[in-house]
Amino acid sequence: MNHQTQPTIKVIDAMMGSGKTTYMIKQLNNDNDRSKRFLIVTPYLKEIDRLIGAMPDLCFQSTESHKSKSKEIKDLIAERHNVVIIH
């Protein structure tokens, strides 16, 4: 019998400038369970660098523009990386 737990999806949605990204960075940096994996989707390329730099212990990966984005995302997730991408 397979007793896998279902992944938890948490959507953070609010007005621009209300502190969503700052809140998320604090929450993830304060979470001591490094077995958890995270997928962050942002609308801006510059946010990817900000997020990766703000959470170095989580070793976030992002897609490379010269590859198939959907295949690369699937591969990163299958390899259990933390992933940050633009939508």
GIPEJO-V589851 format. One record per run of one state. SS is the DSSP state (@ for helix, = for strand, . for the rest). FROM is the first residue (numbers start at 1). LEN is the number of residues. If there is no record, write none. Layout:
ss=SS from=FROM len=LEN
ss=SS from=FROM len=LEN
This chain:
ss=. from=1 len=19
ss=@ from=20 len=11
ss=. from=31 len=8
ss== from=39 len=4
ss=. from=43 len=2
ss=@ from=45 len=10
ss=. from=55 len=1
ss=@ from=56 len=3
ss=. from=59 len=2
ss== from=61 len=1
ss=. from=62 len=7
ss=@ from=69 len=10
ss=. from=79 len=4
ss== from=83 len=4
ss=. from=87 len=1
